[in-house]
Each structure stands twice: as structure tokens, then as C-alpha cells.
């Protein structure tokens, strides 16, 4: 698996020393976020659906105002692109680095005065769920930069309840043979929900022997299950036929949540030999067309999803949950919003952020990161660092040598997720123009990054920033997939298929009907 990673850097000082006189916030600021305005009848239950998928539940009487209806505004920055555009860094008031799951702003609009009398249940959609995230409040410092303070744990909700139930099932049924992060009697479970389909996991959990029965040349037999058996035999996993779909949803939801706690760069969920051999086998099946569909439909794991009834109004924003008028011209077919959500109870207006301290990730190690800006200019530069995989965006400043730049400590020390792709960007203003440069790198424990700046117009700089490809979607790719493309484009398919065989894995057990030259072992 591969996570497309990117990193940025922009400006301003944080944690190191003084702020630079050049303020990049005039270009990247909250005005770049769309303001969504909602008119709320404070006497009725109302649910809001924002453009990015945030759901705000406003019970009757929860808002107090001198006027009714009242107008509120919402801004949202749920991905690293929006955080960058708004200049919203992930730093605490103590200059600690945070990894964010999303930020949002809710306030009275048009001069309204609003007080929240009852907390508003607010749901933030997410592709990954880490129950260790905390809710942080935004505070503007003397430079009007938003910093984060007063962390509070996530409130108990149905998602937390599912994860807790899944953990109990794991401890009762799985932990004696399977650890999450290391092999034991059976293989580790970390990342399994990203490597096998939902149907395969549920079938195997309920009846593993059925998956490994029969001859390996039997198309009804599961190659992956047989590979696991050959690796761990003579032990066969116990069957759990009595676990319901709801039980398995909770169990594998817990395993997925534990996996999502520790994002890793590059091959995010490392494949076992069984994974690699199975991928090769599927390529062979495709080429020889012996079996039309051997790979399960790889259902994504939405075991932690909530389904929210939704009725669209004309403006597709506000949905009353009670006293809906009988007027079919104003309402269309009900829609269900289905997603995994974080719950945040909003009790005061302003900015809120879901975060975890970056240093709490296992692969964040003490590192030295020094940035040197070249180009023949004497300006003090704003530099910043963004790690999209972790949704990290932090400011930097001059180090103690008064020449180079860094982040966190004035000697260049900072905890970094090893192997993550990072980008730093340097900025300064010079004679009415902009000095700008960027450089990307893989995080290591000790490195100096060179940035060469050049004069650009504001339009040129903003085009560079806007055109940086920020793509956080997880893409499942076959390792060495370039060879797969060669297979489809060349007449030497057989030789290319052999090239796909993993060098350090024993892929014995391919059906004899395949033209394999005997058992393939480690070379």
C-alpha cells in the first residue's frame, strides 16, 4: 500500500526564535476558506450539512440570541490543502507540533450575538479513525495567528463504543495467537483490513478450514489461506462461526482503528510473502484467463460508519429534523450520509481542531533538520514545514547560528516521522516582489536541506502553491507494478511473469496447471 505523501513549507517562526518581518499570512489566510452561512430557527431542532461533510446538530433552545432566526457562519479545513490555504498551522500555544484530523470554525454572522446554551454535537468525517485524538481550542496570538490549547478527550459516542466492543472481542478471541504489531502463533493483524476484503476476512474468521481444504490446484480453494497455513502449520486457526456480522464489524473496526493510529510512509501496510505471492498469482490468472474472477471484491472497511438520514432542502444545507412541513416542492428524496465521524461537542464559538501530538507516533524519532536558503539575498525568510500524511503544518525560524533555519528547537532538533516525505518552502518580500523556493525530502535523523529562492510575482507564487499536487487518498498498488504494465505491453509475457516472483519468498503451491518451472524458492 502506498500513501501518496507531500510536504510543504511556508513561513513564519515557531518554536525556534523570533518572527520574521515578512508575513506570508497576507497571502495564505482564513479569507481563502469559503464562508458557509446558515439561518437557524433557534426554536426547532436543526441539522446542518456543510460542503466538506461536517454535520452540526442544533437542538431547539441550544442557541440564545436577541434575534430569531439567527445567522451563523462555518469555515472548514479538513485536509492539508485547506489548512495551507488558510495559513492554519498545527502548533500549540507551547509550540508543540500536532497532527490534525481537521479544523473548523463556527461563529455568529452579520453582527449577530449568539451564545451556545447546550453543546452542539458536531461530526467530522474521516477516512481513518484514531480514538487518541483530542479536541483543541483555537486562540489567536499577538500576531493574529491561530494556535491550539486546552486539549480535551473525544466524548463517548457510538464509534468509541464499537471500538471498545471490538477490543473486548479481540482480547477474548484473538490476542492469544495474534498480536497487532508482531507475528505470534499466527500472523500480525496490523493492516489486514487494507490487504484483504471484508468478505474474505469474515468467511475466514468463521470457517478457516473451509478456506484451506482440498487441493491447491482446486479453483475453489483459497491460495492466500493455504499460504498462511503452510507458513504456520500444523496450527489451524480456531473457527468462530457464532460471531455475528455486528461482532465482526466491531472486531475488525478495532483492528483498523489500531492500524490507523500509526500512519507509516511509503509501503504503509507492508505485505507478507503470502500477500506478494498472491498478487503474482492473480497476475498469472489474469494472463492465462484460467479463472475469470479470483480476487474478492475488495470492500473497503466502513465498520465504524454512521448512517445519517438527510433530507435536502432547496439550498441543500439546512435540514430540520422536526416539524417538517408537508410540502413536496421544497423537499426531495431523502438521502443517507454514510461516513466514519469524529464527534466534537461544541460549547463555545470559535476555532476547534482535532489533533494528537506528533511525538506520540511510534515512528517519530529525535532528528536534526537544518534548512539553508540560498540565492544571494539577505532577507530573513519565513519557512514552514508540512507533512500531509500526518496533516502537519508548522512554522520555522532562524536557528541559534543566525544563518540557517529550523523548526522546534533553536539547534535544529525536532521529532520527525522517519521516512515521511517532507517539503519546506521559503518566502520573503524583496523590492515589491516575492522571493520563493521549495524543496522536498524524506525525513531522516540528521539532514541539511538546501532551498534556492527566486523572484516571483504574487500570481506566480500562488500558482505554484495551488498546483502542488496534494493527494491524500490511499491507493492500493501491486509492489513492482511497473512490471505488470510491461506484461500487458510486451510479447515476452512469460519472462515478465517470472520477474514478478518475490526473491525472498517461497511461492510454492501454485497449481500445476500454471507453467511454473517447479517450486520457486528464495534466491
C-alpha positions as CSV (number, residue, x, y, z in Angstrom):
1,X,0.0,0.0,0.0
2,X,1.1,3.4,-0.7
3,X,0.2,6.6,0.7
4,X,0.8,9.5,-1.6
5,X,2.7,11.9,0.6
6,X,3.6,15.6,0.1
7,X,5.0,18.4,2.2
8,X,5.2,22.0,2.3
9,X,6.8,24.8,4.0
10,X,5.8,28.3,4.1
11,X,6.9,30.7,6.6
12,X,6.9,32.4,9.9
13,X,8.6,31.4,13.0
14,X,7.5,28.9,15.5
15,X,9.4,27.3,18.3
16,X,12.7,28.5,17.2
17,X,13.2,32.2,17.7
18,X,11.7,35.5,16.6
19,X,9.0,36.0,13.9
20,X,10.2,37.2,10.6
21,X,9.3,40.7,9.4
22,X,7.9,39.1,6.2
23,X,4.3,38.0,6.7
24,X,3.2,35.2,4.4
25,X,-0.2,35.3,6.1
26,X,-1.2,38.2,3.8
27,X,-1.3,35.6,1.1
28,X,-2.3,32.4,3.0
29,X,-5.1,33.3,5.5
30,X,-8.6,32.4,6.6
31,X,-10.1,34.5,3.9
32,X,-9.1,31.8,1.4
33,X,-11.7,29.5,3.0
34,X,-15.3,29.6,1.8
35,X,-17.7,31.0,4.4
36,X,-20.9,29.0,4.6
37,X,-23.8,30.9,6.1
38,X,-26.9,29.3,7.7
39,X,-30.1,30.8,9.0
40,X,-31.2,28.9,12.1
41,X,-34.6,28.9,13.8
42,X,-33.5,28.6,17.4
43,X,-36.9,27.1,18.4
44,X,-36.6,24.0,16.4
45,X,-34.2,21.0,16.0
46,X,-32.0,21.6,13.0
47,X,-29.2,19.6,11.4
48,X,-26.6,21.3,9.1
49,X,-24.6,19.6,6.4
50,X,-21.5,21.5,5.3
51,X,-19.8,21.3,1.9
52,X,-16.9,19.2,3.2
53,X,-19.3,16.8,5.1
54,X,-19.3,18.2,8.6
55,X,-22.6,17.6,10.4
56,X,-23.8,20.0,13.1
57,X,-26.8,19.1,15.2
58,X,-28.5,22.1,16.8
59,X,-31.2,21.1,19.3
60,X,-34.1,23.5,19.9
61,X,-33.1,26.1,22.5
62,X,-29.4,25.4,22.3
63,X,-28.6,28.8,20.8
64,X,-29.5,32.0,22.6
65,X,-29.8,35.3,20.6
66,X,-31.7,38.5,20.7
67,X,-33.0,37.7,17.2
68,X,-34.6,34.7,15.7
69,X,-33.8,33.3,13.2
70,X,-30.1,33.7,13.9
71,X,-27.4,33.6,11.2
72,X,-24.2,31.6,11.9
73,X,-21.2,31.0,9.7
74,X,-18.9,28.0,9.3
75,X,-15.4,27.6,7.8
76,X,-13.8,24.2,7.5
77,X,-10.2,23.0,6.8
78,X,-10.4,19.2,6.9
79,X,-7.4,18.5,4.6
80,X,-3.9,19.8,4.3
81,X,-4.7,21.8,1.2
82,X,-7.3,23.8,3.1
83,X,-5.0,24.3,6.1
84,X,-2.3,25.6,3.9
85,X,-4.6,28.0,2.0
86,X,-5.8,29.4,5.3
87,X,-2.3,29.5,6.9
88,X,-3.6,27.4,9.8
89,X,-0.6,25.7,11.4
90,X,-0.8,22.7,13.7
91,X,1.1,24.1,16.6
92,X,0.1,24.5,20.3
93,X,0.5,27.7,22.3
94,X,3.6,26.0,23.7
95,X,5.0,25.5,20.2
96,X,4.5,21.7,20.2
97,X,3.7,20.0,16.9
98,X,0.3,18.5,16.3
99,X,-1.0,16.0,13.7
100,X,-4.5,17.1,12.8
101,X,-7.7,15.3,11.7
102,X,-9.4,18.5,10.7
103,X,-10.3,22.1,11.8
104,X,-13.5,24.1,11.7
105,X,-14.8,27.5,12.7
106,X,-18.3,28.3,13.9
107,X,-19.5,31.8,14.8
108,X,-22.3,34.3,14.7
109,X,-22.6,36.1,11.3
110,X,-23.8,39.5,10.3
111,X,-23.3,41.1,13.7
112,X,-25.5,38.6,15.5
113,X,-24.8,37.9,19.1
114,X,-25.1,34.2,19.9
115,X,-24.4,32.2,23.0
116,X,-24.4,28.4,23.0
117,X,-26.6,27.2,25.9
118,X,-26.5,23.5,25.1
119,X,-23.5,21.8,23.4
120,X,-23.8,21.2,19.6
121,X,-22.9,17.7,18.6
122,X,-20.7,18.1,15.6
123,X,-19.4,15.3,13.4
124,X,-16.3,15.5,11.3
125,X,-15.9,12.9,8.5
126,X,-12.7,10.9,8.3
127,X,-11.1,8.1,6.3
128,X,-9.1,6.9,9.3
129,X,-10.1,7.0,12.9
130,X,-7.7,7.4,15.8
131,X,-9.5,7.4,19.2
132,X,-6.5,9.0,20.8
133,X,-7.2,12.3,19.0
134,X,-8.1,15.3,21.2
135,X,-10.2,18.4,20.7
136,X,-8.2,21.6,20.9
137,X,-9.5,25.2,21.0
138,X,-8.0,27.9,18.8
139,X,-6.5,31.0,20.3
140,X,-5.2,34.0,18.3
141,X,-1.8,35.2,19.4
142,X,-0.4,38.7,19.2
143,X,0.2,38.3,15.5
144,X,-3.4,37.1,15.0
145,X,-2.1,33.6,14.2
146,X,-4.3,30.7,15.5
147,X,-2.6,28.4,18.0
148,X,-4.1,25.5,19.8
149,X,-4.7,25.0,23.5
150,X,-6.8,23.3,26.2
151,X,-7.0,19.7,24.8
152,X,-9.9,17.6,25.8
153,X,-10.5,13.9,25.0
154,X,-13.1,12.8,22.5
155,X,-16.6,12.3,24.0
156,X,-18.0,8.9,24.2
157,X,-20.1,8.1,21.2
158,X,-21.3,5.1,19.1
159,X,-17.9,4.9,17.3
160,X,-16.0,4.7,20.6
161,X,-18.5,2.1,21.8
162,X,-17.9,0.0,18.6
163,X,-14.1,0.2,19.1
164,X,-14.3,-0.7,22.7
165,X,-16.6,-3.7,21.9
166,X,-14.1,-4.8,19.2
167,X,-11.2,-4.6,21.6
168,X,-13.1,-6.8,24.0
169,X,-13.7,-9.4,21.2
170,X,-10.0,-9.2,20.2
171,X,-8.8,-9.8,23.7
172,X,-11.2,-12.7,24.3
173,X,-10.8,-14.5,20.9
174,X,-7.6,-13.3,19.1
175,X,-4.9,-12.0,21.4
176,X,-3.6,-15.4,22.4
177,X,-2.5,-16.1,18.8
178,X,-2.4,-12.7,17.1
179,X,-0.6,-9.6,18.2
180,X,-1.4,-6.4,16.3
181,X,2.1,-5.4,15.5
182,X,4.1,-8.7,15.5
183,X,3.7,-12.3,14.4
184,X,2.9,-14.8,17.1
185,X,1.3,-18.2,16.7
186,X,-0.5,-16.6,13.8
187,X,0.3,-13.5,11.7
188,X,0.1,-10.0,13.0
189,X,-3.2,-8.2,12.3
190,X,-1.8,-4.7,11.6
191,X,-3.1,-3.5,8.3
192,X,-5.1,-6.7,7.5
193,X,-8.2,-4.7,6.7
194,X,-6.3,-2.9,4.0
195,X,-4.9,-6.1,2.5
196,X,-7.9,-8.5,2.4
197,X,-11.5,-7.9,1.5
198,X,-14.3,-7.7,4.1
199,X,-15.9,-10.8,2.7
200,X,-12.7,-12.8,2.8
201,X,-12.0,-11.9,6.5
202,X,-15.5,-12.7,7.6
203,X,-15.5,-16.0,5.8
204,X,-12.1,-17.0,7.0
205,X,-12.8,-16.0,10.6
206,X,-16.0,-18.1,10.7
207,X,-14.5,-21.2,8.9
208,X,-10.8,-21.1,8.2
209,X,-10.6,-24.9,7.4
210,X,-13.0,-24.5,4.5
211,X,-10.6,-21.9,3.0
212,X,-7.6,-24.3,3.2
213,X,-9.4,-27.6,2.3
214,X,-8.8,-29.5,-0.9
215,X,-6.0,-29.4,-3.4
216,X,-4.2,-26.1,-4.1
217,X,-5.0,-26.7,-7.8
218,X,-8.7,-26.6,-6.9
219,X,-10.1,-23.2,-8.0
220,X,-12.5,-23.3,-5.0
221,X,-9.5,-23.3,-2.6
222,X,-8.2,-20.1,-1.4
223,X,-4.5,-19.6,-2.2
224,X,-3.9,-16.9,0.4
225,X,-5.4,-19.1,3.2
226,X,-3.3,-22.0,2.1
227,X,-0.2,-19.9,2.0
228,X,-0.9,-18.8,5.6
229,X,-1.4,-22.4,6.6
230,X,1.9,-23.5,5.0
231,X,3.6,-20.8,7.0
232,X,2.1,-21.5,10.4
233,X,1.2,-25.2,10.1
234,X,0.3,-27.5,11.7
235,X,-1.7,-24.9,13.6
236,X,-5.1,-24.0,12.0
237,X,-6.9,-21.0,13.4
238,X,-9.9,-21.7,15.5
239,X,-13.3,-21.1,13.8
240,X,-15.7,-18.6,15.2
241,X,-19.0,-19.4,13.5
242,X,-21.1,-17.7,16.2
243,X,-19.6,-14.3,15.7
244,X,-22.3,-12.1,14.1
245,X,-21.8,-9.5,11.3
246,X,-22.1,-6.9,14.1
247,X,-19.4,-8.7,16.1
248,X,-17.0,-8.8,13.2
249,X,-17.8,-5.2,12.3
250,X,-16.7,-4.2,15.8
251,X,-13.7,-6.6,15.8
252,X,-12.2,-5.5,12.5
253,X,-13.2,-1.9,13.2
254,X,-11.0,-2.1,16.2
255,X,-8.1,-3.6,14.2
256,X,-8.5,-0.9,11.6
257,X,-8.5,1.8,14.2
258,X,-5.4,0.4,15.8
259,X,-3.7,0.3,12.3
260,X,-4.8,3.9,11.7
261,X,-3.2,5.1,14.9
262,X,0.3,4.7,13.3
263,X,0.5,6.1,9.8
264,X,3.7,5.0,8.1
265,X,5.3,6.4,5.0
266,X,5.9,4.5,1.7
267,X,4.6,1.0,1.9
268,X,2.3,1.8,4.6
269,X,1.0,-1.7,5.3
270,X,3.9,-4.0,4.5
271,X,2.9,-7.1,2.6
272,X,3.8,-10.6,3.8
273,X,5.2,-13.2,1.4
274,X,1.7,-14.6,1.2
275,X,0.5,-11.1,0.1
276,X,3.2,-10.9,-2.5
277,X,2.8,-14.4,-3.9
278,X,-1.0,-14.0,-4.0
279,X,-0.6,-10.8,-6.1
280,X,1.7,-12.6,-8.5
281,X,-0.7,-15.5,-8.7
282,X,-3.6,-13.1,-9.6
283,X,-1.5,-11.6,-12.4
284,X,-0.9,-15.1,-13.7
285,X,-4.6,-15.8,-13.5
286,X,-5.4,-12.7,-15.5
287,X,-2.9,-13.5,-18.2
288,X,-3.9,-17.1,-18.7
289,X,-7.6,-16.4,-18.1
290,X,-7.9,-19.7,-16.2
291,X,-10.2,-18.1,-13.7
292,X,-12.3,-15.0,-14.5
293,X,-12.5,-13.6,-11.1
294,X,-10.4,-15.0,-8.3
295,X,-10.0,-11.8,-6.3
296,X,-12.7,-10.9,-3.9
297,X,-14.4,-7.6,-4.4
298,X,-12.2,-5.6,-2.1
299,X,-14.9,-3.9,0.0
300,X,-13.5,-1.1,2.0
301,X,-13.9,-1.3,5.7
302,X,-16.6,1.1,6.8
303,X,-17.3,-0.8,10.0
304,X,-17.2,2.4,12.0
305,X,-19.6,4.3,9.8
306,X,-22.7,6.0,10.9
307,X,-25.7,6.4,8.6
308,X,-27.3,9.8,9.0
309,X,-30.8,10.4,7.5
310,X,-30.8,13.5,5.4
311,X,-33.5,15.5,3.6
312,X,-32.3,18.0,1.1
313,X,-33.8,21.5,1.1
314,X,-33.6,23.8,-1.8
315,X,-30.2,25.2,-0.7
316,X,-29.0,21.7,0.3
317,X,-27.6,22.9,3.6
318,X,-30.0,23.1,6.5
319,X,-32.2,20.1,7.3
320,X,-34.9,20.4,10.0
321,X,-35.3,17.2,12.0
322,X,-38.8,18.1,13.4
323,X,-41.9,19.9,12.2
324,X,-41.1,19.3,8.6
325,X,-43.8,21.0,6.5
326,X,-45.9,18.9,4.1
327,X,-44.6,20.5,1.0
328,X,-43.1,18.1,-1.5
329,X,-42.0,21.0,-3.7
330,X,-39.4,22.1,-1.1
331,X,-38.1,18.7,-0.2
332,X,-36.6,16.0,-2.4
333,X,-35.9,12.3,-1.9
334,X,-34.2,11.5,1.5
335,X,-30.5,10.7,1.3
336,X,-28.3,8.9,3.8
337,X,-25.0,10.4,4.7
338,X,-22.7,7.4,5.4
339,X,-19.2,8.0,6.8
340,X,-17.0,7.5,9.8
341,X,-17.1,10.5,12.0
342,X,-15.3,12.1,14.9
343,X,-17.7,13.6,17.5
344,X,-16.9,17.1,18.9
345,X,-19.3,18.7,21.4
346,X,-19.1,22.5,20.6
347,X,-19.9,24.6,23.7
348,X,-18.3,27.9,22.6
349,X,-17.9,29.7,19.3
350,X,-14.6,30.0,17.5
351,X,-12.0,27.6,16.0
352,X,-11.7,23.9,17.0
353,X,-9.2,21.3,15.9
354,X,-8.9,17.5,16.2
355,X,-5.3,16.7,16.9
356,X,-2.7,14.3,18.5
357,X,0.8,15.4,19.4
358,X,3.1,14.3,16.6
359,X,5.6,12.9,19.0
360,X,3.1,10.3,20.2
361,X,3.5,8.4,16.9
362,X,5.9,5.5,17.3
363,X,8.0,6.3,14.2
364,X,8.7,9.9,15.3
365,X,12.3,10.0,16.4
366,X,14.6,12.7,17.6
367,X,16.1,14.3,14.5
368,X,18.1,17.3,13.3
369,X,16.6,19.3,10.5
370,X,18.5,22.3,9.2
371,X,17.3,24.5,6.3
372,X,19.8,26.6,4.3
373,X,18.3,29.2,2.0
374,X,20.5,30.3,-0.9
375,X,20.1,32.7,-3.8
376,X,22.2,35.7,-2.9
377,X,19.6,37.6,-1.0
378,X,20.0,39.0,2.6
379,X,16.3,39.0,3.7
380,X,15.1,37.0,6.6
381,X,12.9,34.3,5.3
382,X,9.7,32.7,6.5
383,X,9.9,28.9,6.4
384,X,7.4,26.3,7.2
385,X,7.0,22.5,7.1
386,X,4.0,20.5,6.2
387,X,3.7,16.7,6.4
388,X,0.4,15.8,4.6
389,X,0.3,12.2,5.6
390,X,0.1,13.4,9.2
391,X,-1.6,16.7,8.4
392,X,1.3,18.6,10.0
393,X,1.9,22.3,9.1
394,X,4.4,24.1,11.3
395,X,6.3,27.4,11.2
396,X,10.0,27.7,11.5
397,X,12.6,30.4,12.1
398,X,16.3,31.3,12.4
399,X,18.4,28.9,14.4
400,X,20.9,29.9,17.0
401,X,23.7,30.3,14.4
402,X,21.5,33.2,13.0
403,X,22.1,31.9,9.4
404,X,20.2,28.7,8.9
405,X,16.6,27.9,9.6
406,X,14.8,25.1,11.5
407,X,11.8,24.0,13.5
408,X,11.0,23.3,17.1
409,X,14.4,23.8,19.0
410,X,16.9,26.5,18.1
411,X,19.6,24.0,17.5
412,X,17.6,22.3,14.7
413,X,16.3,19.4,16.8
414,X,12.8,18.2,16.0
415,X,11.0,14.9,16.2
416,X,10.1,13.7,12.7
417,X,8.3,10.6,11.4
418,X,11.2,8.7,9.8
419,X,10.8,8.1,6.0
420,X,7.9,10.6,5.6
421,X,8.2,12.8,2.5
422,X,8.6,16.4,3.5
423,X,8.7,19.8,1.7
424,X,10.0,23.1,3.0
425,X,9.1,26.4,1.4
426,X,10.9,29.7,2.0
427,X,9.3,33.1,1.4
428,X,10.3,36.7,1.7
429,X,9.4,40.0,0.1
430,X,12.0,42.0,-1.9
431,X,11.5,45.3,-3.7
432,X,7.8,44.7,-4.3
433,X,8.3,41.1,-5.5
434,X,8.4,37.8,-3.8
435,X,11.4,35.5,-3.1
436,X,10.1,32.0,-3.1
437,X,11.6,28.5,-3.1
438,X,10.8,24.9,-2.0
439,X,12.5,21.6,-1.5
440,X,11.2,18.1,-0.9
441,X,12.9,15.3,1.1
442,X,12.5,12.1,3.1
443,X,12.7,12.6,6.8
444,X,15.9,11.2,8.4
445,X,17.5,11.6,11.8
446,X,20.1,14.1,10.5
447,X,20.0,16.3,7.4
448,X,20.5,19.7,5.9
449,X,18.1,20.9,3.2
450,X,19.1,23.4,0.6
451,X,16.4,25.8,-0.8
452,X,17.2,28.0,-3.7
453,X,14.8,31.0,-4.0
454,X,13.9,33.2,-7.0
455,X,11.9,36.3,-7.6
456,X,8.3,35.7,-8.5
457,X,5.2,37.8,-8.8
458,X,2.4,37.1,-6.3
459,X,0.4,35.4,-9.1
460,X,3.3,33.1,-10.0
461,X,3.9,32.1,-6.4
462,X,0.2,31.4,-5.7
463,X,0.0,29.3,-8.9
464,X,2.9,27.2,-7.7
465,X,1.2,26.6,-4.4
466,X,-2.2,25.9,-5.9
467,X,-0.7,23.4,-8.4
468,X,1.2,21.4,-5.9
469,X,-0.5,18.0,-6.1
470,X,-1.9,17.3,-2.6
471,X,-3.5,13.8,-2.8
472,X,-4.1,12.0,0.5
473,X,-6.1,9.1,-0.9
474,X,-4.8,5.7,-0.1
475,X,-4.0,3.8,-3.3
476,X,-3.5,0.0,-3.3
477,X,-0.8,-0.9,-5.7
478,X,1.0,-4.1,-6.5
479,X,4.6,-3.8,-5.5
480,X,6.7,-3.5,-8.6
481,X,3.5,-2.7,-10.5
482,X,5.6,-1.3,-13.3
483,X,6.4,-5.0,-14.2
484,X,2.7,-5.6,-14.5
485,X,2.4,-2.9,-17.1
486,X,5.2,-4.5,-19.0
487,X,3.4,-7.8,-19.0
488,X,0.5,-6.2,-20.8
489,X,2.6,-4.4,-23.4
490,X,5.2,-6.9,-24.4
491,X,5.3,-10.3,-26.2
492,X,7.6,-11.6,-23.5
493,X,4.8,-12.1,-21.0
494,X,6.2,-15.3,-19.6
495,X,9.5,-13.9,-18.8
496,X,7.9,-10.8,-17.2
497,X,5.7,-13.0,-15.1
498,X,8.7,-14.8,-13.7
499,X,10.2,-11.4,-12.9
500,X,7.3,-10.7,-10.6
501,X,8.1,-13.6,-8.3
502,X,9.4,-12.2,-5.0
503,X,13.0,-13.1,-4.5
504,X,12.9,-13.8,-0.8
505,X,9.6,-15.7,-0.6
506,X,8.8,-19.3,-1.2
507,X,5.8,-19.2,-3.5
508,X,5.4,-23.0,-3.6
509,X,1.9,-24.2,-4.1
510,X,1.0,-22.6,-7.4
511,X,-1.4,-25.0,-9.3
512,X,0.5,-27.4,-11.6
513,X,-1.6,-26.2,-14.5
514,X,0.4,-23.0,-14.4
515,X,3.6,-23.2,-16.5
516,X,5.8,-22.8,-13.5
517,X,9.4,-24.3,-13.6
518,X,8.9,-26.2,-10.3
519,X,9.0,-24.7,-6.9
520,X,10.0,-21.1,-6.6
521,X,12.2,-20.6,-3.6
522,X,14.3,-17.9,-2.1
523,X,17.2,-16.8,-4.3
